[in-house]
Amino acid sequence: MHEREAVRRSTSTAGSLAERLARLERQLRRAKVLGVVLLLLAVAGVTVGQVSNPYGSRVSALPAREELLTGLTGGQDERGGASRHRSVTAEQFVLLDGDGKARAALEVVGGTPRLVLTDAEERARILLFVAQGMPALVFRDRDGKDRLNLVLRGDDPRLEVLGKEGLPRFALGLVEGAPRLNLYDQAGKARVVLGVSEGAPKLGLLDAEQRVLFHAP
């Protein structure tokens, strides 16, 4: 009788122990799964919150649709102030005056970004752009012809003044790091060249056929 009772208690104890072990194993599995989920959520949060834009700066995650609509309709943020958006994406922005005329445009044309300022007749008068890696600033007259150009070619800046025909009349800048001044005739041909080369001043006078008439030294 005592032996049977001892066996029964031993069996009951073993069963309880097995149940506790199984329950503990299930809890550990749930805890492990929960830990993995939390880790994935944390990694996802870092990834979404730290997206790099093509320009290398950091941008935050896009706002939720409700937040975006609230901002567009003039809603308020958590601090009670007007909602603001840090970026707006488009291929062209046009500014209009009180009469509905286009007075400025920021756009990309043929892969070239440019800023265009116009007069009251909507004629382009000032252009700022970057073409083939060269930044340039151009001033135009009322006929749409370039009259003043400022260009940076590599490390050499150049200022160029053009006549009514759109041909160069005066140029000042650097050529391979050396300063140079050019004066042109009405046909846009250089007639006077003044510069410094290898530490020495140089002067050249040319005829209409670009033949050297005089040079010093």
C-alpha positions as CSV (number, residue, x, y, z in Angstrom):
1,M,0.0,0.0,0.0
2,H,2.7,2.4,0.9
3,E,4.7,1.4,-2.1
4,R,1.7,2.1,-4.4
5,E,1.2,5.5,-2.8
6,A,4.8,6.4,-3.2
7,V,4.7,5.4,-6.9
8,R,1.5,7.4,-7.4
9,R,3.0,10.5,-5.8
10,S,6.2,10.0,-7.8
11,T,4.2,9.7,-11.0
12,S,2.1,12.7,-10.1
13,T,5.2,14.7,-9.2
14,A,6.9,13.7,-12.5
15,G,3.7,14.6,-14.4
16,S,3.5,18.0,-12.7
17,L,7.2,18.6,-13.4
18,A,6.7,17.7,-17.1
19,E,3.7,20.0,-17.3
20,R,5.7,22.9,-15.7
21,L,8.6,22.2,-18.1
22,A,6.3,22.2,-21.1
23,R,4.6,25.3,-20.0
24,L,8.0,27.0,-19.4
25,E,9.2,25.9,-22.8
26,R,6.0,27.4,-24.4
27,Q,6.6,30.7,-22.5
28,L,10.2,30.8,-23.6
29,R,9.1,30.3,-27.3
30,R,6.6,33.1,-27.1
31,A,9.1,35.3,-25.4
32,K,11.6,34.5,-28.1
33,V,9.1,35.2,-30.9
34,L,8.1,38.5,-29.2
35,G,11.7,39.5,-28.9
36,V,12.3,38.9,-32.6
37,V,9.2,40.9,-33.5
38,L,10.2,43.8,-31.3
39,L,13.7,43.7,-32.8
40,L,12.3,43.7,-36.4
41,L,10.0,46.6,-35.5
42,A,12.9,48.6,-34.0
43,V,15.0,48.0,-37.1
44,A,12.1,49.0,-39.3
45,G,11.6,52.1,-37.3
46,V,15.3,53.1,-37.8
47,T,15.2,52.3,-41.5
48,V,12.0,54.3,-42.2
49,G,13.1,57.2,-40.1
50,Q,16.5,57.6,-41.6
51,V,16.1,57.4,-45.4
52,S,18.9,59.1,-47.3
53,N,17.8,61.2,-50.3
54,P,20.0,61.3,-53.5
55,Y,21.7,64.4,-52.2
56,G,23.1,62.8,-49.1
57,S,21.0,64.7,-46.5
58,R,18.7,62.9,-44.1
59,V,15.0,63.1,-44.5
60,S,12.3,61.9,-42.2
61,A,9.6,59.4,-43.0
62,L,6.7,60.5,-45.1
63,P,3.7,61.7,-43.0
64,A,0.6,59.7,-42.8
65,R,-2.2,60.4,-45.2
66,E,-4.3,62.1,-42.5
67,E,-1.4,64.3,-41.5
68,L,-0.7,65.3,-45.1
69,L,-4.3,66.2,-45.7
70,T,-4.4,68.2,-42.5
71,G,-1.3,70.1,-43.5
72,L,-2.6,70.8,-47.0
73,T,-5.9,72.1,-45.5
74,G,-4.1,74.4,-43.0
75,G,-4.4,72.2,-40.0
76,Q,-2.4,72.4,-36.8
77,D,0.4,70.4,-35.5
78,E,0.7,69.0,-31.9
79,R,2.0,72.3,-30.6
80,G,-1.0,74.2,-32.0
81,G,0.9,75.9,-34.8
82,A,0.3,75.7,-38.6
83,S,1.5,72.4,-40.2
84,R,4.6,72.6,-42.3
85,H,6.1,70.3,-44.9
86,R,9.9,70.2,-45.4
87,S,9.9,69.4,-49.1
88,V,7.7,69.7,-52.3
89,T,8.5,67.7,-55.4
90,A,7.7,68.8,-58.9
91,E,9.3,69.3,-62.3
92,Q,8.3,73.0,-62.6
93,F,7.3,75.9,-60.3
94,V,5.8,79.1,-61.8
95,L,5.3,82.3,-59.9
96,L,2.5,84.6,-61.1
97,D,2.0,88.3,-60.5
98,G,-1.2,90.0,-59.6
99,D,-2.3,90.0,-63.2
100,G,-1.7,86.3,-63.6
101,K,1.5,86.7,-65.7
102,A,4.4,84.3,-65.3
103,R,7.3,86.3,-63.7
104,A,9.6,83.5,-62.5
105,A,10.0,79.8,-63.2
106,L,12.1,77.0,-61.6
107,E,12.2,74.1,-63.9
108,V,14.2,71.2,-65.4
109,V,14.6,71.4,-69.2
110,G,16.4,68.6,-71.1
111,G,18.0,67.5,-67.8
112,T,19.3,71.1,-67.1
113,P,17.9,72.8,-64.0
114,R,17.3,76.5,-64.4
115,L,15.8,79.5,-62.8
116,V,14.1,82.0,-65.2
117,L,13.1,85.6,-64.3
118,T,10.8,87.5,-66.7
119,D,9.8,91.1,-67.3
120,A,6.2,92.5,-67.3
121,E,5.8,91.1,-70.9
122,E,6.7,87.6,-69.8
123,R,10.0,87.7,-71.7
124,A,12.9,85.8,-70.1
125,R,15.5,88.3,-69.0
126,I,17.6,86.5,-66.4
127,L,18.6,82.8,-66.5
128,L,20.5,80.9,-63.9
129,F,21.3,77.2,-64.8
130,V,23.9,74.4,-64.7
131,A,24.6,72.9,-68.1
132,Q,27.2,70.1,-68.7
133,G,28.6,70.7,-65.3
134,M,29.1,74.4,-65.8
135,P,27.1,77.0,-63.8
136,A,26.1,80.0,-65.8
137,L,24.2,83.3,-65.3
138,V,22.8,85.0,-68.4
139,F,21.2,88.4,-68.9
140,R,19.0,89.0,-72.0
141,D,17.7,92.1,-73.6
142,R,14.1,92.7,-74.7
143,D,14.7,90.9,-78.0
144,G,15.7,87.8,-76.2
145,K,19.4,88.0,-77.1
146,D,22.2,87.3,-74.6
147,R,24.0,90.5,-73.5
148,L,25.9,89.5,-70.4
149,N,27.2,86.0,-69.5
150,L,28.9,84.8,-66.4
151,V,30.2,81.2,-66.8
152,L,32.4,79.0,-64.7
153,R,34.3,76.5,-66.9
154,G,36.0,74.0,-64.6
155,D,38.1,76.3,-62.3
156,D,38.1,79.2,-64.7
157,P,35.4,81.9,-64.4
158,R,34.6,84.1,-67.5
159,L,32.6,87.3,-67.9
160,E,31.4,88.1,-71.4
161,V,29.6,91.2,-72.7
162,L,27.8,90.8,-76.0
163,G,26.5,93.4,-78.5
164,K,23.0,93.7,-79.9
165,E,23.8,91.1,-82.5
166,G,24.5,88.6,-79.8
167,L,28.2,88.5,-80.7
168,P,31.0,89.0,-78.0
169,R,32.5,92.4,-77.7
170,F,34.4,92.1,-74.4
171,A,35.5,89.1,-72.3
172,L,37.4,88.9,-69.0
173,G,38.4,85.8,-67.2
174,L,40.9,83.1,-66.5
175,V,42.3,80.6,-69.0
176,E,44.0,77.7,-67.3
177,G,44.4,79.9,-64.3
178,A,45.9,82.8,-66.1
179,P,44.0,86.1,-66.4
180,R,43.0,87.3,-69.9
181,L,41.2,90.3,-71.4
182,N,39.8,90.1,-74.9
183,L,38.3,92.9,-77.0
184,Y,36.2,91.9,-80.1
185,D,35.1,93.8,-83.3
186,Q,31.5,93.9,-84.5
187,A,31.9,90.6,-86.2
188,G,32.7,88.9,-82.9
189,K,36.4,88.4,-83.7
190,A,39.1,89.0,-81.1
191,R,41.3,92.0,-82.0
192,V,43.0,92.8,-78.8
193,V,44.3,90.1,-76.3
194,L,45.9,91.1,-73.0
195,G,47.0,88.6,-70.4
196,V,49.6,87.3,-68.1
197,S,51.3,84.0,-68.9
198,E,54.1,82.4,-66.8
199,G,54.3,85.5,-64.7
200,A,54.9,87.8,-67.7
201,P,52.4,90.3,-69.3
202,K,51.5,89.7,-72.9
203,L,49.7,91.8,-75.5
204,G,48.6,90.8,-78.9
205,L,46.9,92.8,-81.7
206,L,45.1,90.9,-84.5
207,D,43.5,91.9,-87.8
208,A,40.1,90.8,-89.1
209,E,41.5,87.6,-90.4
210,Q,43.0,86.8,-87.0
211,R,46.6,87.4,-88.1
212,V,48.9,88.8,-85.5
213,L,49.8,92.5,-86.2
214,F,51.7,93.1,-83.1
215,H,52.6,91.2,-79.9
216,A,54.7,92.0,-76.9
217,P,56.9,90.6,-75.8
